[in-house]
Amino acid sequence: MSPIVEPTGATEPGQALTRRLAQLDDATRAMAETRDFGKPGKLRRVLEALRRVLLQPGGCAAVQARAAALEDAGLFLGTDWASPDILVPALVGPGLQSGSVDTVVLEATSELRMLAIAAGEYAHPSFTAEDARQFLSQVLAMNLELLFTPPTEAERTRQGRTAQLVRDLFKHVAEQVGYDTVLDRLVEEIWRILRQRPIQTDQVQALITRIAIYRGDPDVELTSSGQGIDRLITSLFGTTEACREDPGIEVFRSRLEAMDAPGLQYEASGFARAMHDTGLVSPYHAELLQFLRHESDYLLGEALGLSETGRNCLLRYHDLVHRLIEAAVHPQTAQCIYGLALLLDRGILYEPPVVPALWRQLSLPLSAHARERLTAAFGSELRPEDRLLAGVLSMLGLPLGVGQGDNPTCQSARALSMWAYNDPDYLLEMVAWAARDDEIIMHFEGQSISSQESSGGVATTLPVDLDPVSLLVVPHLDRIYAEMGRRCADRPGDPHRWVNPEFHGWWAARGFRINVDVGTGNLVDLDEFLRDFYAGYHPAYNGGQPLIHPQPAGIAATDSGARYVGWHAITILRAAPDPQDVMRVYFYNPNNDSGQDWGDGVVVSTAGNGERFGEGSLPFDQFASRLYIFHVDPLERGEPEKVPGEEIERVTGFIERSWGADRLPGGQLQATEGASPA
């Protein structure tokens, strides 16, 4: 069907808008007068009328004024937009840039409804004005390019006039919400992400770069200082006096060459302070480290901000650290400096296999496939070997910063994190096999499994949005994990009982508990399941025994409306009282951002409650309410009978109000997906 072409020059803009609004009002009225079962038949006319109005000057304001009438008529009936309290700001941008015109129109209308709520024009029963204002601020902050830049040629080709419609929408929203609020929310979001210390910071760095550009643009009114914004900008572009005005690497190098020892120490401590404060590393920091390699190990330790343990490692393994810096540290890979500093502070070089494994990594020849993958993902500016080595340093320093990207490979990301955290030389072995041999061989109950000989894994395409180590290793692990699942698919119950210990390592406890019947999806043995979890992990019921090794576990992920989303793999790291003396479970989530609202008051914390970098946490009972699989040592039973009945009832209430609502005994929900948390 040919697109409708709007006539040009036939009427004044105001007259065109008036005519389009009359058509919209007629269509809205017709939908409102139709019973619910017939409303889908009226939807096409309303959507087309909305599109035409939104394309007109003043159209956004007109739709905002009609937001309540449109919702009451049933525009959002049967969609996620029907419940604004469960909408996620991060999903607005992708919706507005989708190829579906209908999706763009619905999303745009939803944002204008939010604006009407925020302005007090529409008293919504489930969303307050303050909630709406915060939501819109987050949406604008996450989509600055839609606010400040015109459509690209690709957008114009793909979306046509809709691309400009989206820009007009964002401009209209920003003018009412306020640009200063946008900046404050964006800076707050950046700090929230950085507190989790992810390995991949490209997106955060791009946002900071954009803020720096916008702040310097006289046509953009960003008067707010934005708490912490200067610290973010200077951490990348003007960390110390020698690079305050972002002079470029060559000028910075010449300034270093002219400095005396006190001046170099001042530079070194300034860079280290900024790096450990933000988790970000300036490209100038890389040049400083390369310069200090030839000056002094003391200054090198200052520039890395090392603890006493880290300094001892630097001095003891001087030659190795110098070679790692020489090969891996470049302005393009500066972020790995933070990984190197934390690696040294962890003291893992004192583990006998790690040092020779890193020497092997320095001279590791890469397969043609590995070189192609790294070059395709990161460009050809640096040698693929250097990119991979930088990735190794980051992963060994930040084992809880591993992310799965936009891929259903949480099992593989969890395994990499667990090995980097608990068994670094095994991780280095995996990297060598994948990068050099383009094959990983693991064993399942004594039988070898080759990643080359195994058929497809959970991911249907090769992932591209990962760190260098994950980029090469995850496809192999994904195929092996899937093959292990296939080898025990005919066994009763959930295959993770056998797969997890074989896949992750001997320290995954052999005792296995699950509270879902795989055949029906119904909850089973819930009381026993919860008592065993408390007895295995809660210090009050397990004899005060801290968790020795990280343990794989599976959660029933829920959205902010407490609705079931899917099974997801995480790692339980420890259970301990927080600063308020509330017992919490601290865990690793491979999904790139642990801070999530899981509904019914269950909101994952990433800072402020005793979390270490990279950990998420929940009060013990709230965490238990989302757990569906865990491992426990069968020889260390604890005291399950001492767990109070009211504690079990409270956790059960959380379950029944969320993912367990349709899984009570007697339900018909099928749970074949229960075998594959992703």
N, C-alpha and C positions, 0 to 999 in steps of 0.2 A: 504494500500500500504506500503510495507517495505521501511524503510529509505535507502537512497543511502549510502553505506559505502565507504569512500575514501580509495583507495589502499595505503598501507604503505610500504615504502622501495623500491618502484618501480622506483621512480625518485628522483632527488635532489629537495629540496624545491624550488629553483629558477626556475627549469624547470617546476615544477608543476604549479607555479604561472603564468609563461609565457603561458602555455597551457590554463589555466583557463581564463586568460585575453583575449586571442584570441577568446575564446567562448563568453565572455562577449561583446567584440567589435562587433562580428558578430550579436549577439542578439540585441544590441543597434542600430546597423545600420538598421536592419530589421524593428525595431519599428519606427525609424525615417522616413523610406521610406513609411510607412503606413499612410493612412489618419486617422483622429481622431476617426472616428467611428469603425475602425478596430484595434486600438491600444490595447484594452483590450485582444484581442486574442493573442497578442505578449507578454503580460505582464508576463505570467508564465515562459517563457524561460529566460527573463531578470532577474527575481527575483531569479531563480535557479542559474543562472550564477553569480549573485552578491553574493549569499550565499557562493558559492564555493570559490570565490575570497577572501571574507572577512575572511574565515577560514584559509587562507594561511598567513604565515609570510610576512609582507610587503603589505598585501592586502588592509589595510586601506589607506595607502598612494596612492596606485594605483587607488582606487575608488575616492579618493579626486581629483586626477588629471583628472578624467573623469566626475566630477560632472556637469560641464556645458553641456557636450554632453548628459549625461543621462537625465537632465532636459529638454533640447531642444528636445530630442527624445519623451518625453511625459510620463516619468516614473511616475510623480506625478499628471498627468492629472486627474481631477475629484475628488481629495482628498484635505484635509486641508493642506497637505504638499505643495500643489501648490502655496500657498501664505505664504511665510516664515514670512511676517510681522505680521501675526495674530497668529503665533505659541506661545504656552505658555510653558516656561521652566519647570514648575512643572509637566507637563504631559509627559515629555520625559522619566523619570524613569519608570513610570508604563507601557509605551509603550514598552520599551526595556526589561521589565521583564514579558511581557504578554506571554500567552501560544501559540500565533500565530507566527510562524516563519516568515511569510510574513510581519507582522507588525514590527517585530524586524529588518528585512532587510531594510524595507522602512525607519524606524526611524533612523537606523544607517547611511544609505545613506544620509538622510537629514542632520544629524549632520556633516558628512564629506563635504557636500555642504556648510554648514555654515562655516566650517573651511577654505574651498577654498575661500569663500568670505572674511573672516577675514584676510587671508594671501594676499589678493590682486590678487589672481590667477583667480578670476571670478568676473567680474563687473556685479552684479545682478541689474536688473532695479528697484526692490522695496525694496532692503535691502542694507545698507551701511556696510563697513568693520567694523566700530566701533560698529554698532548695532549687527553684527554677533559675534564680540568678547565679548560683554556684555552678549549676549544670552548664549554663550557657557560657560562663567564663571559662570553664574547662574545655568546652568544645572549641571556642575561639582560640584558646591558647595552644591546643593541639593541632590547629589548622591555620597557622599564621600565613602560609603561602596563599591560602584562599582569601585571606583578608587583605594582603598587601601586594600581591603580584597579579598581573593580568593572566588570562588563560594562555597556556602554551599552544603551539601549533598542533601538537598531538591531541590535546584536550579539545581544541576547536574541531578537529577532524572527527574525533570519536563522539563528542557530545553535542556538537553544533551550538545552537543558541542557549542550550541548557547550561553550558560552561559559564556564560556570563550571568545567567540567572543565579547561579550559586554565589558568584562574586557579589552581586547586588544584595543577596540575602545576608551574607556575612557583614557587609558594610552597614546594612540597616540594623542588624543585631548589635554590632559593635558601637554604633552611635548611641544606642539606648543603654547598653550595659556599661559602656565606658572603656576606653582603651587602657587606662591605668589598671583597672581590675584585671584585664586580660593579662597584662604583663606580670602582675603579682601572682596570679594563678599559675602562669607558665613557670615562673621561677620556683614556686612552691612545688610544682610537679617534677621539675628537674632535680631539685634537692631530694625529693622523696625517692626517685629512681636511683640517684647516686648513693644514697644511704645503704642501698642494697649491694653496692659494689659489683655491678655486672662486668664481665669481661669485655663485651661489645658496647662501646660507647659512641659509635659513629652517629647514631641518631641524636643523642644528647648534644654532642659537639656541633652537629648541624644546626640544632635549635639555638645554641648559644651564639654561634656565628650569625645566625639570622637576627637575633636580638641586637647584637653589636652593630650590625648594618642598619637596622631600623632606627636604633637610637641616634645614629649619626645622620639620618635622613631628615632634612628640615621640613619636608612635606608630611612627615609622620609625627603626630603629637603624642609622645610617650613621656609625660612629665613626671610620672612616678619614678622614684629611685629604684623600686623593686627590691625588697629586702634580700640581700645576698647576691644581687645581680652582678655587682662589681667584682666580687670574689670569683664568680664563675667566669666572667670575661677575662679578667687578668690571669686566671689559672691557665688559660690557653695562649693568650696573645701578649700579655705584658706582666709576666710573673715577677720580675725583678727590675732593678734600675737599668741594667744593661740592655733590657729588651722592652722597656716600658712603653715605647711608642711603636712596637711591632716593626723593627727596622729591617727584618730579613735575616736569614741565617748567616750570610757572609759578613754583614756588618757586625752581628753579634759575635762571630768568631774573632774578628779583628779586635773587638773590645776585650774579649777574654785574654787574648795574647798580650794585651797591654797592662793587665792587672797584676798586682802583687798578691802574695799569699793571703793577707787579710781580706782583700777584695774578692778573691776567689771563694774564700770560706763564706763570705756574706752571700754571694750568689748561690753557692751550693745549699746553704741552709734555707734560703728563700724558696728555692725550687722544691726542696724536700717538704717544707712546711705546707706549701700549696697542694702538693700531690697527696699527702696524707690527710689533708683537710677535706679535699673534694673528691678524691679518687680519680681525678683527671690529670693528664700529663701533657705539658706543653711540648711542641716540636723543638723548642729551644733547649729543653731539658736533655733531649737526645744529643744535641751538639755539645752541651756541657759535659756529659758523661764521656763522650769520645775524646774530648780535650783532656779531661782529668785522668784518663787512663795513663797518660804519659807524665802526669804530675805527681800524684800522691794517693795512696790507698786511704789515707786518713780523709782527704777531701772527697774521695769517691764514696766513702761511708757516710760523710756528711750530706752529699748530694742525694743519696738513697734514703736518708733518714733512718738509718739502721739502729736497732736495739743492740744491746751487748752481745746477744746470741748472733745476730746478723753480722756484726763486726768481726766476731771470732771466725765465722764461716768465711767471710771475705778474706781475712788474713790467712786462714788455713788452706783455702782453695783458691789462692790468688790467681794462678795461671788459668784455671777454668773460668772464673768469673770474668777475667779480662777478655778471654776468647768469646764468651757469651755476649758481652757488650759489643765487641768488635763486629761480630757477625749479625746479631739480632737487632741492635739498637740503631734506628735511623729516624729521621723526622717523621717518616710515614708510619713507623711502628712504635712511636714514642710511648704508647700506652703500655707496652710490655715492661717498661721500667718499673711500674708499680708492681707488676707480677714478680719481677726479679727481686725487688726489695722485700716483698712478703715471703717469697721463697727462701731467701736467706734468713729472715727472721723466724721462719718455721723450724729452721735447723735440720731440714730433711737431707742436706748434703752429708750429714753425719751417718745416715743410713748407708751401709756399705755398697749396695748395688747402684745407688742413684748417681754418684759421680761418674763411674765408668759408662753408665747409660747415657748421661749427658754428653760425654766425650764422643760416644757413638753418634748421637744426634747431630753433633757439629759437622761430622763428615758423612752423614747418611746420604747415599745416592737415591734420588727419587725416581719412581717409575714414570714413564711418559704420561700415563693417565693422571697420576698425582700432580705432575707439573701443569698439565692442561687445566685441571680443576682449579688449582690455586691461581693460575694466571687469569682464568675466566672470571673468577670471583673478585680478585684483588688487583688485577692489572699487571702489566709487565714492567713497571717502574723499578721493582726490586726482584731479586732472585727468588723463585718459589721456596728454595731452601731456607732463606732468611725469614720469609713470611711464616713458614711453619715453625721455625725455631722460636720466633717471637710469640707465636700462639702457644707453644709448649710452656714458655716461661709464664705467660699469663694464666694458664690453666693450673700449673703447679702452685702459683702464688695465690690464686683466687679460685679454689675448687668449688666454692658455693656460688660462683659467678657464671657457671656454665648455663647456657640457655638453649632450648630446643628450637627457637625460631618459630616460624609459622608452619610447623611440621608435626605430624602425629607420632613423634619419636621420643616421648618422655622416658621410656624405658632405657634407651641408649644414652640420652643425656644424663640420666640419673647414674648409670653405670660409670660414665666418664668422670662425673663429679665424685662418686664414691671412691674410685681408684685414685684420683688426684689427692683426695682427702686422706685416704687410709692406706694406700698401697702404690706410691708414686712410681716405683720401678716397674710395676706391672703395667701402668699406663704407658710408660715410655716404651715398653715392649710392644704394646698394641699399636702405638704410633709407628714404630719401625716396620712392623708387619704390613700395616695398611699403606704406608707411604713408599716403602721400598719394594715390597713383594706384591702389592695390590691384592692381598689376600690375608684373611685372618682365619686361623683354625682354632676352634675351641672344642671342648669335650662335653658330651652329655651322657652321664651314666656310663662312662668308659668308652663311648663311641665318638669318633671325631666328626666335627661338622666344619666344612669349608664354606666360607662366605662366597667363594666363586662358584661352588657347585649347588648352593642353595637357591631356591626360587625366590620370588619377590617377598619383600617384607611388608611392614605396616604402611610405610610411605609408598605412594604410587609413582612419585617422581623423585629425582635426585634433589636433595635440599641445597639451596644456594645462599641462604641468609644466616650462615653459621660462622663461628670463629674458625681459624685455619685447621686446628686439630679436629674439631667436630666435623668439618667439611669432608675430611678424608676418612675418618674412622666410623662415623655414624652409619653410612650406607652399609658397611660390612656388618656392624653390630645389629642393625635392623633386620638384615636377612637371617643372621644366625638366631636371633631372638624368635623370629617367626618360625624358623625350622624347629627349634626346640618345642615350641607350642604345638606344631604339627605332629611331632613324635609322641606326644602324650595326649593327643586330642581324643583318643578313644577311652581314656581312663575316666573313672567317675570323679565328679567334682571339678574344681578349678585347677587348670594346669600350672598356675603360678606356685602351687605347693612344691612342684618339682623343678620348675624353670628358674625361679629366683635364686636359689642357692647355687645352681650350676652356672648361671649367667653372671651373677655379681661376685661370687667368691665364697670361700669356706666360712667366712664370718657371718654370712646370712643364716640366722638360726633355723634349725630344722623343724622346730615346732611351727605349725601353720594353723591360723584361725581365719574363718570367713563367716560372715553373718547373712549371706545371700545364697539361696538355693539356685545353682546355675541353670537348672532345667526350667524353673518357673519364674525366677526373679523375685520370689517372695523372701521376706526376712525369716531367718531361722535361728534358733538357739541364741537369741539376742542377750538374754540375761547372762548366760554362760560366757558368751563372747566378750561382753563388757567387763565382767568380773576378771576374766583371764587377762584382758588388756591392762586393767588397773594393777593386777597382781604382778604382771611382767614389767611394767614401766613406771608406776607411781611409787616414789620412795617410801610413802607411808605404808604400802602393802607388799613391797618386795624386799623388805629388810634394809632399806636405805641404800641399795646397790645402784650406783650410777650406770648408765648405759656404756658399755665398753666399746662396741663397734656400731657404726651407723647401720640402721636396719631398713630394708626396703619395706614399703607399705603401700596400700592402695586406698584412695579416698573416693567417695561419691561426690564429685564436684557439683556445686549448686550455684545458681545465679543470685542476684541481689533480692529476687523474689522467693528465695529458698526452693526454687524448682530444680529438679534433677537435670544436669547437663551431660554428664558422662563419667566414666571411670578414669582415674588419673593416678599416675605413679609419682610418689614422693619418697623422701628419705627421712626417717625419724632420727634426729641427731642427739637429743637429750631431753630430759624432763627435770625441771628445777623451779624453785620459787622465784618470782620476779621481784623487783624492788618494793612492791606493795605486799609481798608475801603471798601472792596468789600462785598456786602451782600451775605451771604452763608446760606445754609440749613445744619444743623448738624443732623446726623441721626445714628441709630444703625442698623447694618447689622448682622444677626445671622450666617452668612456663614463662620465664623472663621477667616476671613481676609478681612477687609473692603477695603484695598488698591488695587483697581482694575482699569484696563484700559478698559473703556466701548466704546472706539472708537470715531472717529471724534473729537479728542481733549478733550473728557470728561474723565478725569482721577481723580479718587477719592483720596482725600488727607486724611491722618490719623495723620499728625503732621506738625507743621510749619505754620498753617493757623488758629490758635485759637482753635484747637480741644482739648477737654478734653480727658483723657484716655478712650479709647473704642469707641470714636466717629469717624465716617467718615464724610467728608464734600465735598460739591460742590458749586460753584457759583449758585445763586438762579435760573438763567435761565437754566443752564445745568441740575440741578436736576429736574426742571420742565419738561425738555425734555424727561426724562425717567419715569416720573410718569404716572400711568394709573388709579389709585384708590386713593382717599383720603377722610377723614372725616372732617367735618367742622360744627361748631355750626350754625344751620339755623337761630338763633335769632341774630347773630352777623355777619351781611352781609358784612361789610366793604365798600370799594368804588371801585368795579370792573370797573366802567366806567372811572376811572382815570388812569388805567394802559395804558401806551403809546402803540399805535398800533405797533411801531417799535420793542418794547419789545416782543409782541406777535408773530410778524413775525420772530424774531430771534429764539425764542423757537420752532416755527413751522418748521423752517429750520432744526434745529437739529433733530426733529422727522422724517421729511421726508427723511433725509439722513441716518437714522438708522432703528429702528424697525418699523417705520411707512411707509417705502418705498413701501410695498406691501399691505398697509391697507387703501389706499385712497378710497373714495366712488366709488363704481362700481367694486371694486375688488371681487374676489371669495374666498379669504382666509377664512377658517372656524376657529372659535375661541372658540370652546367648552371648550378648556383648560383654557380659561379666567376665569372660575369659580374656579380654583384651583391653586393659586400661590403656588409655592413650593420652 
